[in-house]
């Protein structure tokens, strides 16, 4: 199974993509802002794992969001 994440930017394109996926009997999930931030954070963490670096602000933000105390 694979996944494609598309950010269309307008409702007309959203509807067109939704109808296409429905016609192809593909499952659809619409992301809210929190989901979108999680995807961007995961991407940032993946890049950090490859390079050995991750932006400290993003890590702190993720930890705070998930109830972990951040010690500086």
Protein Blocks (a to p, Z undefined) as FASTA:
>chain_A
ZZddddehpaklmmmmmmmmmmnopacddddfklmmmmmmmmmmmmmmmnopacfklmmm
mmmmnopacdZZ
